[in-house]
């Protein structure tokens, strides 16, 4: 088995060769995040806490050193400031223009994605990069030319090695099929997923997953990824979470997922109580999201055939049921609450 180490690389040349089996990043991809501080202390004399939103975006092409690159921007989007006792003090939208921070380059033949840093990272490394990126240096972000059993070892001291556990082809919620890479991280007993053309989709994922710290107290949470006109939702949306046009996404773009044959929902519509029956020998994570993008608190009960939950406390209308299986499959299903 080979071991892959991600290290800074000088810019020399680039061969742009199309490969049918590889899906490159598009020049219109955005990763939206929420960054939250450590949990509030409850002490009214402590400083207020602020939760913020921001995004990284690949937008448009450019030529650097006679090589085709895609420009990468950073932009803060919104903020909410809370008193330590929990109530909202201030909310607002950032008017800062997007900042050009660097550019990506893809070697289609070797299935590798690089980032050329063009600015001081102190001005845009919101998720506390584990290293100060040198200006005009190129860094390897992704290597998709790997096989099951291969180890990816980042060169950042706090990052643990990833072992490729599975390669598969999966259909996204927009109907496209992509190559999916599932890694196991032994030290943290966790799984991390890469998708060609999208990047890492775990909680602290996104374009710069290889360089982002796993936070000890607070940190960044990937909310959604936008490819051209389609949104992929990965992390639960909390009360402070934000994705661009999230209400439009929930109303118009989410493609209801057909539940697999071993999971069923009834009744639907319902006066508020829903039953999920499953033949899977595993636990299901069950979430309900309203059409504003807010995750609804629900009580989930085990039954002889699966689970039950109710939203009787919510007004009638359409809601989004999100089911996550132990093997990280995600299903979205529209449910209807009636009187």
Secondary structure, DSSP 8 states (H G I E B T S, - for coil): --EEEE-EE----------TT-----SEEEEEEEEE-S-----TTS--EEEEEEEEEEEEEEEETTEEEEEEEEEEEEEEEE-TTS-EEEEEE-----EEEEEEEEETTTTEEEEEE-S-GGGT-TT-BSS---TT-EEEEEE----TT-EEEESSTT---EEEEEEEEEE-TTS-EEEEEEEEETTTTEEEEEETTTEE-STT-BTTGGGB---SSSEEEEEEEEETTEEEE-S---TT---TTHHHIIIII-------TTEEEE-SSBSSEEEEEE--SS--EEEEE-TTS-B----EEE-SSEEEEE-TTS-SEEEEEEEE-TT--EEEEEEEE--
